[in-house]
Amino acid sequence: MQKLLNVLKKASITLLAVILLATIAAFINNQVQLSRESALLKEEGSLAQVDGQDIHVYQEGNGQDTYVFMPGSGIAAPMYELRGMYRKFSQENKIAVVERAGYGYSDVSGDDRDIDKILEQTREALMQTGNKPPYILVPHSISGIEAIYWAQKYPAEVKGIIALDIGLPQQYVAHPLGFIDSVMVRGTNLLTALGFHRFAPSMVYNPEVLRQSFLTEQEKERYKAISYRQFFNRDMERELLQSYNNSMKSLNLPYPADTPILFLDAIADQYKDSIYTIQNQKDYHAFAAKLHLSEVKTLRGTHSIYLYVPDEIYQLAMVFMEQVKQKG
């Protein structure tokens, strides 16, 4: 028995030593790669100084309306990943991509990612870079919380919302992160800080972006470099962990009844009959029913719908905003 215990003890020590060496190697490798990749990075937009940190805002195009693109959770390089879509809009409109703290060329804030802090930083960054309200917001995924809260707190600043497969505040409250989910979020942040994300590139950035032609080869390299640098940093971690509290703040305010919202629901063929898909459609229609002007449209594709049907999104948005103009 004692011999067996000694063998297990030695095996445990060996395993711990291997894990420690692997962790040190992953950390050093990540730091070396980050140093090399830093030479590739060059912001193309403007840096606004907000709360002592840089917030990057990319803008292009001209027009009476300003469409503000707001990335979903974990899209580490929004300026590059969303380009195929916002280029459709910038042909006849002004667009601004706000890379909130922890995203793209913006600094990591390290704060608690309270929705009021996020919103005020977004508003200030837009104003500093010459983008004045009212705006047409184009949120994706978790940014739906911020966009709806924006319309609730400052309705005069929001001319309309083009909601790309967003999460509704009531959905985040009805389905909060459980204990296991929270552990996974914190664990992913820790593993990323140690450099282990280098071994799972398909989790760090969307391979579909690299397969498309809206980025040059140099931009694709920058896209990957930013994704490795920003992937699941502390701001992204806190953003998810705060989703319940941030959504509760929205639910404590009246519906933004006077804000026109176009809900674009992305549905993949394999999930079209799932309980989640059916419930999500019900949630969108229930929210839309509370507004004076709204529509719910279904798009065929995955959650990253902006990569697959940008032309359809643009056309639907233009038709909807024309209705807003006529009724305004």
Secondary structure, 3 states (H helix, E strand, C coil): CHHHHHHHHHHHHHHHHHHHHHHHHHHHHHHHHHHHHHHHCCCCCEEEEECCEEEEEEEECCCCCEEEEECCCCCCCHHHHCHHHHHHHCCCCEEEEEECCCCCCCCCCCCCCCHHHHHHHHHHHHHHCCCCCCEEEEEECCHHHHHHHHHHHCHHHEEEEEEECCCCHHHHHHCCCCHHHHHHHHHHHHHHHCCHHHHCHHHHCCHHHHHCCCCCHHHHHHHHHHHHHHCCCHHHHHHHHCHHHHHHHHHCCCCCCCCCEEEEEEECHHHCCCHHHHHHHHHHHHHHCCCCCEEEEEEECCCCHHHCCHHHHHHHHHHHHHHHHHHC
